[in-house]
Amino acid sequence: MTLKHYKDIFFHGYVIAFTSILAIAFLFDLYIENYADAQIEIVTLLFVGGLYYLWIKSAKKNTFCHHLGMAKCLVWYLNHFAV
C-alpha cells in the first residue's frame, strides 16, 4: 500500500468514529429528553453522512474535507452559542 491508501483508511476511520460518537450522543439526548441538542446532532449526522456519500462517489476529495471542517465549526457554534 502507498501512503495515499493509509490516508484514506485513516480518513474513513475518522469519519466513522465521528458519526458513531455523534449517533450515540443523539440517542442519549433522546433518552434524557434533551430535544434541542438532539436536533443539532441529527442535522449534523445527516450533513456529514451526505458529505461522506458524496466524497465516496466523487473524485474531488478535498471538497469533502473543507465541508467537514465547516460542519464541525457549525456544530461547535450551535452547541456553545445557540442553546
Phi and psi restraints in degrees (range 20) as a CNS / XPLOR table:
assign (resid 1 and name C) (resid 2 and name N)
       (resid 2 and name CA) (resid 2 and name C) 1.0 -88.9 20.0 2
assign (resid 2 and name N) (resid 2 and name CA)
       (resid 2 and name C) (resid 3 and name N) 1.0 174.3 20.0 2
assign (resid 2 and name C) (resid 3 and name N)
       (resid 3 and name CA) (resid 3 and name C) 1.0 -62.6 20.0 2
assign (resid 3 and name N) (resid 3 and name CA)
       (resid 3 and name C) (resid 4 and name N) 1.0 -34.0 20.0 2
assign (resid 3 and name C) (resid 4 and name N)
       (resid 4 and name CA) (resid 4 and name C) 1.0 -60.5 20.0 2
assign (resid 4 and name N) (resid 4 and name CA)
       (resid 4 and name C) (resid 5 and name N) 1.0 -39.5 20.0 2
assign (resid 4 and name C) (resid 5 and name N)
       (resid 5 and name CA) (resid 5 and name C) 1.0 -65.6 20.0 2
assign (resid 5 and name N) (resid 5 and name CA)
       (resid 5 and name C) (resid 6 and name N) 1.0 -38.2 20.0 2
assign (resid 5 and name C) (resid 6 and name N)
       (resid 6 and name CA) (resid 6 and name C) 1.0 -65.8 20.0 2
assign (resid 6 and name N) (resid 6 and name CA)
       (resid 6 and name C) (resid 7 and name N) 1.0 -37.2 20.0 2
assign (resid 6 and name C) (resid 7 and name N)
       (resid 7 and name CA) (resid 7 and name C) 1.0 -65.5 20.0 2
assign (resid 7 and name N) (resid 7 and name CA)
       (resid 7 and name C) (resid 8 and name N) 1.0 -40.1 20.0 2
assign (resid 7 and name C) (resid 8 and name N)
       (resid 8 and name CA) (resid 8 and name C) 1.0 -64.1 20.0 2
assign (resid 8 and name N) (resid 8 and name CA)
       (resid 8 and name C) (resid 9 and name N) 1.0 -42.8 20.0 2
assign (resid 8 and name C) (resid 9 and name N)
       (resid 9 and name CA) (resid 9 and name C) 1.0 -63.2 20.0 2
assign (resid 9 and name N) (resid 9 and name CA)
       (resid 9 and name C) (resid 10 and name N) 1.0 -43.4 20.0 2
assign (resid 9 and name C) (resid 10 and name N)
       (resid 10 and name CA) (resid 10 and name C) 1.0 -62.0 20.0 2
assign (resid 10 and name N) (resid 10 and name CA)
       (resid 10 and name C) (resid 11 and name N) 1.0 -43.5 20.0 2
assign (resid 10 and name C) (resid 11 and name N)
       (resid 11 and name CA) (resid 11 and name C) 1.0 -65.6 20.0 2
assign (resid 11 and name N) (resid 11 and name CA)
       (resid 11 and name C) (resid 12 and name N) 1.0 -43.3 20.0 2
assign (resid 11 and name C) (resid 12 and name N)
       (resid 12 and name CA) (resid 12 and name C) 1.0 -60.1 20.0 2
assign (resid 12 and name N) (resid 12 and name CA)
       (resid 12 and name C) (resid 13 and name N) 1.0 -43.6 20.0 2
assign (resid 12 and name C) (resid 13 and name N)
       (resid 13 and name CA) (resid 13 and name C) 1.0 -63.5 20.0 2
assign (resid 13 and name N) (resid 13 and name CA)
       (resid 13 and name C) (resid 14 and name N) 1.0 -39.5 20.0 2
assign (resid 13 and name C) (resid 14 and name N)
       (resid 14 and name CA) (resid 14 and name C) 1.0 -63.2 20.0 2
assign (resid 14 and name N) (resid 14 and name CA)
       (resid 14 and name C) (resid 15 and name N) 1.0 -46.6 20.0 2
assign (resid 14 and name C) (resid 15 and name N)
       (resid 15 and name CA) (resid 15 and name C) 1.0 -66.8 20.0 2
assign (resid 15 and name N) (resid 15 and name CA)
       (resid 15 and name C) (resid 16 and name N) 1.0 -40.8 20.0 2
assign (resid 15 and name C) (resid 16 and name N)
       (resid 16 and name CA) (resid 16 and name C) 1.0 -65.4 20.0 2
assign (resid 16 and name N) (resid 16 and name CA)
       (resid 16 and name C) (resid 17 and name N) 1.0 -41.3 20.0 2
assign (resid 16 and name C) (resid 17 and name N)
       (resid 17 and name CA) (resid 17 and name C) 1.0 -65.0 20.0 2
assign (resid 17 and name N) (resid 17 and name CA)
       (resid 17 and name C) (resid 18 and name N) 1.0 -43.3 20.0 2
assign (resid 17 and name C) (resid 18 and name N)
       (resid 18 and name CA) (resid 18 and name C) 1.0 -60.6 20.0 2
assign (resid 18 and name N) (resid 18 and name CA)
       (resid 18 and name C) (resid 19 and name N) 1.0 -47.7 20.0 2
assign (resid 18 and name C) (resid 19 and name N)
       (resid 19 and name CA) (resid 19 and name C) 1.0 -70.4 20.0 2
assign (resid 19 and name N) (resid 19 and name CA)
       (resid 19 and name C) (resid 20 and name N) 1.0 -33.6 20.0 2
assign (resid 19 and name C) (resid 20 and name N)
       (resid 20 and name CA) (resid 20 and name C) 1.0 -65.2 20.0 2
assign (resid 20 and name N) (resid 20 and name CA)
       (resid 20 and name C) (resid 21 and name N) 1.0 -46.2 20.0 2
assign (resid 20 and name C) (resid 21 and name N)
       (resid 21 and name CA) (resid 21 and name C) 1.0 -65.1 20.0 2
assign (resid 21 and name N) (resid 21 and name CA)
       (resid 21 and name C) (resid 22 and name N) 1.0 -39.7 20.0 2
assign (resid 21 and name C) (resid 22 and name N)
       (resid 22 and name CA) (resid 22 and name C) 1.0 -67.2 20.0 2
assign (resid 22 and name N) (resid 22 and name CA)
       (resid 22 and name C) (resid 23 and name N) 1.0 -35.3 20.0 2
assign (resid 22 and name C) (resid 23 and name N)
       (resid 23 and name CA) (resid 23 and name C) 1.0 -67.2 20.0 2
assign (resid 23 and name N) (resid 23 and name CA)
       (resid 23 and name C) (resid 24 and name N) 1.0 -40.1 20.0 2
assign (resid 23 and name C) (resid 24 and name N)
       (resid 24 and name CA) (resid 24 and name C) 1.0 -64.5 20.0 2
assign (resid 24 and name N) (resid 24 and name CA)
       (resid 24 and name C) (resid 25 and name N) 1.0 -42.2 20.0 2
assign (resid 24 and name C) (resid 25 and name N)
       (resid 25 and name CA) (resid 25 and name C) 1.0 -63.1 20.0 2
assign (resid 25 and name N) (resid 25 and name CA)
       (resid 25 and name C) (resid 26 and name N) 1.0 -39.0 20.0 2
assign (resid 25 and name C) (resid 26 and name N)
       (resid 26 and name CA) (resid 26 and name C) 1.0 -62.1 20.0 2
assign (resid 26 and name N) (resid 26 and name CA)
       (resid 26 and name C) (resid 27 and name N) 1.0 -47.1 20.0 2
assign (resid 26 and name C) (resid 27 and name N)
       (resid 27 and name CA) (resid 27 and name C) 1.0 -64.4 20.0 2
assign (resid 27 and name N) (resid 27 and name CA)
       (resid 27 and name C) (resid 28 and name N) 1.0 -38.4 20.0 2
assign (resid 27 and name C) (resid 28 and name N)
       (resid 28 and name CA) (resid 28 and name C) 1.0 -65.7 20.0 2
assign (resid 28 and name N) (resid 28 and name CA)
       (resid 28 and name C) (resid 29 and name N) 1.0 -41.0 20.0 2
assign (resid 28 and name C) (resid 29 and name N)
       (resid 29 and name CA) (resid 29 and name C) 1.0 -65.5 20.0 2
assign (resid 29 and name N) (resid 29 and name CA)
       (resid 29 and name C) (resid 30 and name N) 1.0 -35.5 20.0 2
assign (resid 29 and name C) (resid 30 and name N)
       (resid 30 and name CA) (resid 30 and name C) 1.0 -65.6 20.0 2
assign (resid 30 and name N) (resid 30 and name CA)
       (resid 30 and name C) (resid 31 and name N) 1.0 -39.1 20.0 2
assign (resid 30 and name C) (resid 31 and name N)
       (resid 31 and name CA) (resid 31 and name C) 1.0 -63.9 20.0 2
assign (resid 31 and name N) (resid 31 and name CA)
       (resid 31 and name C) (resid 32 and name N) 1.0 -40.9 20.0 2
assign (resid 31 and name C) (resid 32 and name N)
       (resid 32 and name CA) (resid 32 and name C) 1.0 -92.4 20.0 2
assign (resid 32 and name N) (resid 32 and name CA)
       (resid 32 and name C) (resid 33 and name N) 1.0 8.5 20.0 2
assign (resid 32 and name C) (resid 33 and name N)
       (resid 33 and name CA) (resid 33 and name C) 1.0 61.9 20.0 2
assign (resid 33 and name N) (resid 33 and name CA)
       (resid 33 and name C) (resid 34 and name N) 1.0 40.2 20.0 2
assign (resid 33 and name C) (resid 34 and name N)
       (resid 34 and name CA) (resid 34 and name C) 1.0 -100.2 20.0 2
assign (resid 34 and name N) (resid 34 and name CA)
       (resid 34 and name C) (resid 35 and name N) 1.0 79.6 20.0 2
assign (resid 34 and name C) (resid 35 and name N)
       (resid 35 and name CA) (resid 35 and name C) 1.0 -74.5 20.0 2
assign (resid 35 and name N) (resid 35 and name CA)
       (resid 35 and name C) (resid 36 and name N) 1.0 -25.4 20.0 2
assign (resid 35 and name C) (resid 36 and name N)
       (resid 36 and name CA) (resid 36 and name C) 1.0 -64.6 20.0 2
assign (resid 36 and name N) (resid 36 and name CA)
       (resid 36 and name C) (resid 37 and name N) 1.0 -47.1 20.0 2
assign (resid 36 and name C) (resid 37 and name N)
       (resid 37 and name CA) (resid 37 and name C) 1.0 -70.4 20.0 2
assign (resid 37 and name N) (resid 37 and name CA)
       (resid 37 and name C) (resid 38 and name N) 1.0 -33.4 20.0 2
assign (resid 37 and name C) (resid 38 and name N)
       (resid 38 and name CA) (resid 38 and name C) 1.0 -63.4 20.0 2
assign (resid 38 and name N) (resid 38 and name CA)
       (resid 38 and name C) (resid 39 and name N) 1.0 -36.7 20.0 2
assign (resid 38 and name C) (resid 39 and name N)
       (resid 39 and name CA) (resid 39 and name C) 1.0 -64.9 20.0 2
assign (resid 39 and name N) (resid 39 and name CA)
       (resid 39 and name C) (resid 40 and name N) 1.0 -42.6 20.0 2
assign (resid 39 and name C) (resid 40 and name N)
       (resid 40 and name CA) (resid 40 and name C) 1.0 -63.0 20.0 2
assign (resid 40 and name N) (resid 40 and name CA)
       (resid 40 and name C) (resid 41 and name N) 1.0 -42.5 20.0 2
assign (resid 40 and name C) (resid 41 and name N)
       (resid 41 and name CA) (resid 41 and name C) 1.0 -68.8 20.0 2
assign (resid 41 and name N) (resid 41 and name CA)
       (resid 41 and name C) (resid 42 and name N) 1.0 -38.0 20.0 2
assign (resid 41 and name C) (resid 42 and name N)
       (resid 42 and name CA) (resid 42 and name C) 1.0 -70.8 20.0 2
assign (resid 42 and name N) (resid 42 and name CA)
       (resid 42 and name C) (resid 43 and name N) 1.0 -36.3 20.0 2
assign (resid 42 and name C) (resid 43 and name N)
       (resid 43 and name CA) (resid 43 and name C) 1.0 -64.3 20.0 2
assign (resid 43 and name N) (resid 43 and name CA)
       (resid 43 and name C) (resid 44 and name N) 1.0 -41.5 20.0 2
assign (resid 43 and name C) (resid 44 and name N)
       (resid 44 and name CA) (resid 44 and name C) 1.0 -66.0 20.0 2
assign (resid 44 and name N) (resid 44 and name CA)
       (resid 44 and name C) (resid 45 and name N) 1.0 -42.0 20.0 2
assign (resid 44 and name C) (resid 45 and name N)
       (resid 45 and name CA) (resid 45 and name C) 1.0 -60.3 20.0 2
assign (resid 45 and name N) (resid 45 and name CA)
       (resid 45 and name C) (resid 46 and name N) 1.0 -45.1 20.0 2
assign (resid 45 and name C) (resid 46 and name N)
       (resid 46 and name CA) (resid 46 and name C) 1.0 -65.5 20.0 2
assign (resid 46 and name N) (resid 46 and name CA)
       (resid 46 and name C) (resid 47 and name N) 1.0 -40.1 20.0 2
assign (resid 46 and name C) (resid 47 and name N)
       (resid 47 and name CA) (resid 47 and name C) 1.0 -64.8 20.0 2
assign (resid 47 and name N) (resid 47 and name CA)
       (resid 47 and name C) (resid 48 and name N) 1.0 -49.4 20.0 2
assign (resid 47 and name C) (resid 48 and name N)
       (resid 48 and name CA) (resid 48 and name C) 1.0 -67.4 20.0 2
assign (resid 48 and name N) (resid 48 and name CA)
       (resid 48 and name C) (resid 49 and name N) 1.0 -39.4 20.0 2
assign (resid 48 and name C) (resid 49 and name N)
       (resid 49 and name CA) (resid 49 and name C) 1.0 -62.0 20.0 2
assign (resid 49 and name N) (resid 49 and name CA)
       (resid 49 and name C) (resid 50 and name N) 1.0 -41.9 20.0 2
assign (resid 49 and name C) (resid 50 and name N)
       (resid 50 and name CA) (resid 50 and name C) 1.0 -64.6 20.0 2
assign (resid 50 and name N) (resid 50 and name CA)
       (resid 50 and name C) (resid 51 and name N) 1.0 -42.5 20.0 2
assign (resid 50 and name C) (resid 51 and name N)
       (resid 51 and name CA) (resid 51 and name C) 1.0 -66.1 20.0 2
assign (resid 51 and name N) (resid 51 and name CA)
       (resid 51 and name C) (resid 52 and name N) 1.0 -37.1 20.0 2
assign (resid 51 and name C) (resid 52 and name N)
       (resid 52 and name CA) (resid 52 and name C) 1.0 -64.7 20.0 2
assign (resid 52 and name N) (resid 52 and name CA)
       (resid 52 and name C) (resid 53 and name N) 1.0 -41.0 20.0 2
assign (resid 52 and name C) (resid 53 and name N)
       (resid 53 and name CA) (resid 53 and name C) 1.0 -62.1 20.0 2
assign (resid 53 and name N) (resid 53 and name CA)
       (resid 53 and name C) (resid 54 and name N) 1.0 -44.7 20.0 2
assign (resid 53 and name C) (resid 54 and name N)
       (resid 54 and name CA) (resid 54 and name C) 1.0 -64.7 20.0 2
assign (resid 54 and name N) (resid 54 and name CA)
       (resid 54 and name C) (resid 55 and name N) 1.0 -35.5 20.0 2
assign (resid 54 and name C) (resid 55 and name N)
       (resid 55 and name CA) (resid 55 and name C) 1.0 -64.8 20.0 2
assign (resid 55 and name N) (resid 55 and name CA)
       (resid 55 and name C) (resid 56 and name N) 1.0 -39.8 20.0 2
assign (resid 55 and name C) (resid 56 and name N)
       (resid 56 and name CA) (resid 56 and name C) 1.0 -66.3 20.0 2
assign (resid 56 and name N) (resid 56 and name CA)
       (resid 56 and name C) (resid 57 and name N) 1.0 -39.1 20.0 2
assign (resid 56 and name C) (resid 57 and name N)
       (resid 57 and name CA) (resid 57 and name C) 1.0 -83.3 20.0 2
assign (resid 57 and name N) (resid 57 and name CA)
       (resid 57 and name C) (resid 58 and name N) 1.0 -15.5 20.0 2
assign (resid 57 and name C) (resid 58 and name N)
       (resid 58 and name CA) (resid 58 and name C) 1.0 -104.5 20.0 2
assign (resid 58 and name N) (resid 58 and name CA)
       (resid 58 and name C) (resid 59 and name N) 1.0 158.4 20.0 2
assign (resid 58 and name C) (resid 59 and name N)
       (resid 59 and name CA) (resid 59 and name C) 1.0 -91.2 20.0 2
assign (resid 59 and name N) (resid 59 and name CA)
       (resid 59 and name C) (resid 60 and name N) 1.0 -12.5 20.0 2
assign (resid 59 and name C) (resid 60 and name N)
       (resid 60 and name CA) (resid 60 and name C) 1.0 -90.5 20.0 2
assign (resid 60 and name N) (resid 60 and name CA)
       (resid 60 and name C) (resid 61 and name N) 1.0 86.4 20.0 2
assign (resid 60 and name C) (resid 61 and name N)
       (resid 61 and name CA) (resid 61 and name C) 1.0 -73.7 20.0 2
assign (resid 61 and name N) (resid 61 and name CA)
       (resid 61 and name C) (resid 62 and name N) 1.0 -29.8 20.0 2
assign (resid 61 and name C) (resid 62 and name N)
       (resid 62 and name CA) (resid 62 and name C) 1.0 -69.2 20.0 2
assign (resid 62 and name N) (resid 62 and name CA)
       (resid 62 and name C) (resid 63 and name N) 1.0 -29.6 20.0 2
assign (resid 62 and name C) (resid 63 and name N)
       (resid 63 and name CA) (resid 63 and name C) 1.0 -60.9 20.0 2
assign (resid 63 and name N) (resid 63 and name CA)
       (resid 63 and name C) (resid 64 and name N) 1.0 -41.2 20.0 2
assign (resid 63 and name C) (resid 64 and name N)
       (resid 64 and name CA) (resid 64 and name C) 1.0 -63.1 20.0 2
assign (resid 64 and name N) (resid 64 and name CA)
       (resid 64 and name C) (resid 65 and name N) 1.0 -41.2 20.0 2
assign (resid 64 and name C) (resid 65 and name N)
       (resid 65 and name CA) (resid 65 and name C) 1.0 -61.0 20.0 2
assign (resid 65 and name N) (resid 65 and name CA)
       (resid 65 and name C) (resid 66 and name N) 1.0 -41.0 20.0 2
assign (resid 65 and name C) (resid 66 and name N)
       (resid 66 and name CA) (resid 66 and name C) 1.0 -66.2 20.0 2
assign (resid 66 and name N) (resid 66 and name CA)
       (resid 66 and name C) (resid 67 and name N) 1.0 -43.0 20.0 2
assign (resid 66 and name C) (resid 67 and name N)
       (resid 67 and name CA) (resid 67 and name C) 1.0 -67.9 20.0 2
assign (resid 67 and name N) (resid 67 and name CA)
       (resid 67 and name C) (resid 68 and name N) 1.0 -36.3 20.0 2
assign (resid 67 and name C) (resid 68 and name N)
       (resid 68 and name CA) (resid 68 and name C) 1.0 -64.8 20.0 2
assign (resid 68 and name N) (resid 68 and name CA)
       (resid 68 and name C) (resid 69 and name N) 1.0 -39.9 20.0 2
assign (resid 68 and name C) (resid 69 and name N)
       (resid 69 and name CA) (resid 69 and name C) 1.0 -62.0 20.0 2
assign (resid 69 and name N) (resid 69 and name CA)
       (resid 69 and name C) (resid 70 and name N) 1.0 -40.8 20.0 2
assign (resid 69 and name C) (resid 70 and name N)
       (resid 70 and name CA) (resid 70 and name C) 1.0 -66.2 20.0 2
assign (resid 70 and name N) (resid 70 and name CA)
       (resid 70 and name C) (resid 71 and name N) 1.0 -37.7 20.0 2
assign (resid 70 and name C) (resid 71 and name N)
       (resid 71 and name CA) (resid 71 and name C) 1.0 -65.0 20.0 2
assign (resid 71 and name N) (resid 71 and name CA)
       (resid 71 and name C) (resid 72 and name N) 1.0 -40.9 20.0 2
assign (resid 71 and name C) (resid 72 and name N)
       (resid 72 and name CA) (resid 72 and name C) 1.0 -65.6 20.0 2
assign (resid 72 and name N) (resid 72 and name CA)
       (resid 72 and name C) (resid 73 and name N) 1.0 -38.9 20.0 2
assign (resid 72 and name C) (resid 73 and name N)
       (resid 73 and name CA) (resid 73 and name C) 1.0 -66.0 20.0 2
assign (resid 73 and name N) (resid 73 and name CA)
       (resid 73 and name C) (resid 74 and name N) 1.0 -38.3 20.0 2
assign (resid 73 and name C) (resid 74 and name N)
       (resid 74 and name CA) (resid 74 and name C) 1.0 -63.1 20.0 2
assign (resid 74 and name N) (resid 74 and name CA)
       (resid 74 and name C) (resid 75 and name N) 1.0 -43.8 20.0 2
assign (resid 74 and name C) (resid 75 and name N)
       (resid 75 and name CA) (resid 75 and name C) 1.0 -63.5 20.0 2
assign (resid 75 and name N) (resid 75 and name CA)
       (resid 75 and name C) (resid 76 and name N) 1.0 -42.6 20.0 2
assign (resid 75 and name C) (resid 76 and name N)
       (resid 76 and name CA) (resid 76 and name C) 1.0 -61.8 20.0 2
assign (resid 76 and name N) (resid 76 and name CA)
       (resid 76 and name C) (resid 77 and name N) 1.0 -43.7 20.0 2
assign (resid 76 and name C) (resid 77 and name N)
       (resid 77 and name CA) (resid 77 and name C) 1.0 -63.1 20.0 2
assign (resid 77 and name N) (resid 77 and name CA)
       (resid 77 and name C) (resid 78 and name N) 1.0 -46.5 20.0 2
assign (resid 77 and name C) (resid 78 and name N)
       (resid 78 and name CA) (resid 78 and name C) 1.0 -64.8 20.0 2
assign (resid 78 and name N) (resid 78 and name CA)
       (resid 78 and name C) (resid 79 and name N) 1.0 -38.8 20.0 2
assign (resid 78 and name C) (resid 79 and name N)
       (resid 79 and name CA) (resid 79 and name C) 1.0 -70.2 20.0 2
assign (resid 79 and name N) (resid 79 and name CA)
       (resid 79 and name C) (resid 80 and name N) 1.0 -31.6 20.0 2
assign (resid 79 and name C) (resid 80 and name N)
       (resid 80 and name CA) (resid 80 and name C) 1.0 -98.0 20.0 2
assign (resid 80 and name N) (resid 80 and name CA)
       (resid 80 and name C) (resid 81 and name N) 1.0 -26.6 20.0 2
assign (resid 80 and name C) (resid 81 and name N)
       (resid 81 and name CA) (resid 81 and name C) 1.0 -119.3 20.0 2
assign (resid 81 and name N) (resid 81 and name CA)
       (resid 81 and name C) (resid 82 and name N) 1.0 -28.9 20.0 2
assign (resid 81 and name C) (resid 82 and name N)
       (resid 82 and name CA) (resid 82 and name C) 1.0 -85.9 20.0 2
assign (resid 82 and name N) (resid 82 and name CA)
       (resid 82 and name C) (resid 83 and name N) 1.0 -24.5 20.0 2
